[in-house]
Amino acid sequence: MSEALLYEGVIEEIIYQNDETGFMIANLNTHEDYICIKGTLPFIKSGDRLRVSGKLEIHPIYGEQLTVQYLEHVKPKEREELYKYLSSGVIKGIGEATAQLMIQAFGDSALEVIHENPERLLEIPGIGPKKLEQIVLSYKEQYELRDFIMYFQNLNITVHMAMKIYRKYGLEAIEKIETNPYILADEISGIGFKFADQMAQKMGIESKSPFRIASGILYILNKEAGSGNSFLGKKALCYLTERELGIPSDLVDQMIAELAVKGDVQVEQIQPEADGSGDEITDLAVYLPTLYFAEQQVALKLVKLMMMNNQPLQTFVDGFIEEYQEERGILLGEKQKLAVAKALENGVFVITGGPGTGKTTIINTVINAFEVQGKKVLLAAPTGRAAKRMTEATQRESKTIHRLLEFQGDMEFQRNDQNPLEADVIIIDEISMVDILLMYRLLDAIKEGSHLILVGDSDQLPSVGPGSVLKEILESSVIPSVCLDEIYRQSETSLIAENAHKINRGEAPVLNKKDKDFFFISHTKADQILKEIEALVTDRLPNYYGFNAMEDLQILAPMKGTGVGVDALNTMLQSVLNPESPEKGEKKIGYKLFRRGDKVMQIKNNYNIDWTNRFGEEGKGVFNGDIGFITMIDEVYREITVVFDQEKEVVYDYASLDELALAYAVTVHKSQGSEFKVVIMPVSYGPPMLMSRNILYTAITRARELVVLVGDKKYLNHMIHQTHEERRLSNLKGRLVHFKKVWETLADQSD
C-alpha cells in the first residue's frame, strides 16, 4: 500500500473542491476503473485528462483514495475528448459553440493553436481581441501555472493569492521573491508585511536583513496612511518598526536615512501645529513620497487658484439674487446670499453646513449665476451615489470625480495639467470624503482662472484615505468659506435634520413622536437587537411603509465585530433577505459566502478592473464603498458579475473576490457620501473610538425618509457626549499658510 502508483485518466466527477486552497477530491476514469483521488489540485475541471501518481490510503468511510504526490496535465487525445474538454468551460471564453467552431477550423491541433499561434483564434466568429486575451490567460492558468502554484502552496500561499502574484510578475515571480520576499508586502494587495515576513523566515532571510527593515518601515507608513495619517514622526516610526521587527532602533534610523537618499521616503522638519498640538516640535516627519508630493501640490494649487481669480461682483450679485428670488419664489437668508456672492467672487470657495441648511439651494443659485454670465459649469462628487444625488438636486449632469477626470486605470487620468478640464467653474459636493491624493488629481486638472467651489459637511467623518482636506482648509483660514447653520429644510413632519443638529450640539434627539420619521426601539441584548432588525427589514418596514428591503433600507453599524456588528448583521440579513435556493448560484471564498442576488460592496480601490454600462460605455475602476448586486455566478468561467449603481456591470474572477463583501449592513465609515431612504442602526457597546458623536451624526444624516435606532439608550447618550476625535497627522494647513505668505511676499516685491 505504500508503493507509489501511476494512473492516467479523465476527471469524471468532482466530489469536493476548495478554490481557496486548491484541495480537491475527485473520481478519475482510467477507462479500466474509477480511482478516487485527493490532494492539492488547482484548476482541475471535469473533463481534464491527468497523469497522477501517489499512495493509496484506506479512508474509514470512503474506502480507497489516492493521495496525489505528482500531477501532469495530459492534452486530450481523441477529437471527441478534445471537444468535451474545450466545451467544458475549463478555458474561459470557450463554450460549446466556440469549441465546435475551433475543432472544425483547426481539428486535433486546436490546443496547439492556442499555445503557439493564439492570434489565429481571431479567425473564429465571436472571438475578438478582448475574448482572445481571456482565452490565452485562462490557457496559461491551465498549463503554465501548476508548478508555479505548487511552489507558493509550499509557502502557505493560497491559489487565489498565487494567481495575483502571477498576474503581477508572471513566471519571473519565483526568482523575484527568492531574492526579496518582502516585495509581496509592498506590491501585492492582500499580502501583508507579517505574512511576507513569515515566508521570509521559512526561506532563511535574516531578521536584520536590509530588505526586511526597509519593508517594515514602508509597512508601518502604509499602515498609518490607511488610518488617515499623511506622515509619521521619525521617533514614532522608529519605535513602531523596532517593536514590529524586534530589532534595534539604530538599524531602523539608519535605514530611514538610506530610504530618504533613494527617494523611497521623504523627510522634513515638522512645522508647529502639524501634529495638531500647537507646540514647537523638534522631530522629523517621514512621508511616503506620493503623500508628500500630493500635500505640497494641493496647498500650492489651491493658493494659486484663489489668488489669481478674485473679482468684486457685488453689483451683479445683488441684481441677480433679487431677480432669482422673484423668479423662483424663494427668499434666501443673509448667510445664503453671502455664500452666493463669495462663490462668484473667489477663485476657491468652501460652503459647509449640516442637513437642511440649504446647501443644495446655494449650489443651484450659484450654477444659475455663472450660467447667466455664459460660464461653463461642471459638477462632481466622490462616489456614484453622491453624484447621482447631485444630478437629481440640480437637474444637471454630475459625475464621479474619477469619471470627470477620465480615469484610465493604474492611477492615470486623461485630464491633468497637460489636458485640463474645459470648464470655468467646477463644483465638488461631499468634499469631506476626498482624501489628499484624489484632491491633488482634481486640482492638477483645473486650469488657472477657473473657479473651484467645494461643498460639504465639516462634521461628517473624515475621508477613508489619508489627510484631512476639508478640515485643514477650514482651519487654515486661507481659503474663504461660509458655514450655513440655519435649518431651512425642516417640514412639520421631519425630525431627521432637527435631530442631526441637536446631536451635533450635544443635545438629546426627539424620539418616537407619532407620525414622525425618527424612532428608537429599546433593547439591551445583542440577540434582541438582531431579532428586532430582522423584523424591521422582513416585515414592518416593507409591509406597513412600503419600503423595498433590498433597495431602500440600509443597516449601518459603527463596527464590524461584536454581536451586532456588520459581520453578524450580514450573516443574519443574507439568510432572511436572500435565502439559499436551488435556483441561485453560490460561491464560498474563505469565510465569505456569495449568492446570486446578494447586496455587496467593493471594499478596496481597484483602479484597473473593467466595467461596462447599459449605454455600452466602457471604463476602468471600482472604488472603496461602491454598492451593487450580484447578478450572476458562473462556475464554468469562475466569475461573479456585479452591477453597481443599477448600471455599471463588473465581472470579477474568483481570485479577486477578496475585494467584495456583503453590504446588507456596512460600517458608518463606508456609508460616507451615500444617501438611503431608510437607515437602521444598532446602538450597543463597542470600542470607545467608534462610540462617538460624529459616527452617530454621520449615520443619521445618511437617511432621507426614516431613521430607526435599535438598542440601549445609555449607549446612545454616550455617543452623543463622546466628542473625542483623533487628530490625523497632516500638514496641509501649514502648507496653505506658508504658500499664501510666499505669494503675498512675491506680490509685494513686484509692486
Beta strands, then each sheet from edge to edge (+ up, - down):
strand 1: 5-17
strand 2: 23-29
strand 3: 34-40
strand 4: 49-59
strand 5: 63-74
strand 6: 231-233
strand 7: 266-269
strand 8: 284-287
strand 9: 348-353
strand 10: 377-381
strand 11: 398-400
strand 12: 407-409
strand 13: 412-413
strand 14: 425-428
strand 15: 451-456
strand 16: 481-484
strand 17: 518-522
strand 18: 553-557
strand 19: 586-589
strand 20: 592-595
strand 21: 599-602
strand 22: 606-612
strand 23: 618-622
strand 24: 627-634
strand 25: 639-644
strand 26: 648-653
strand 27: 660-662
strand 28: 665-667
strand 29: 676-683
strand 30: 703-711
sheet 1: 1+ 2- 3+ 5+ 4- 1+
sheet 2: 6+ 8- 7+
sheet 3: 11+ 10+ 14+ 15+ 9+ 16+
sheet 4: 12+ 13-
sheet 5: 17+ 30+ 29+ 18+ 28+
sheet 6: 19+ 20-
sheet 7: 23+ 22- 26+ 25- 24+ 21- 27+
end
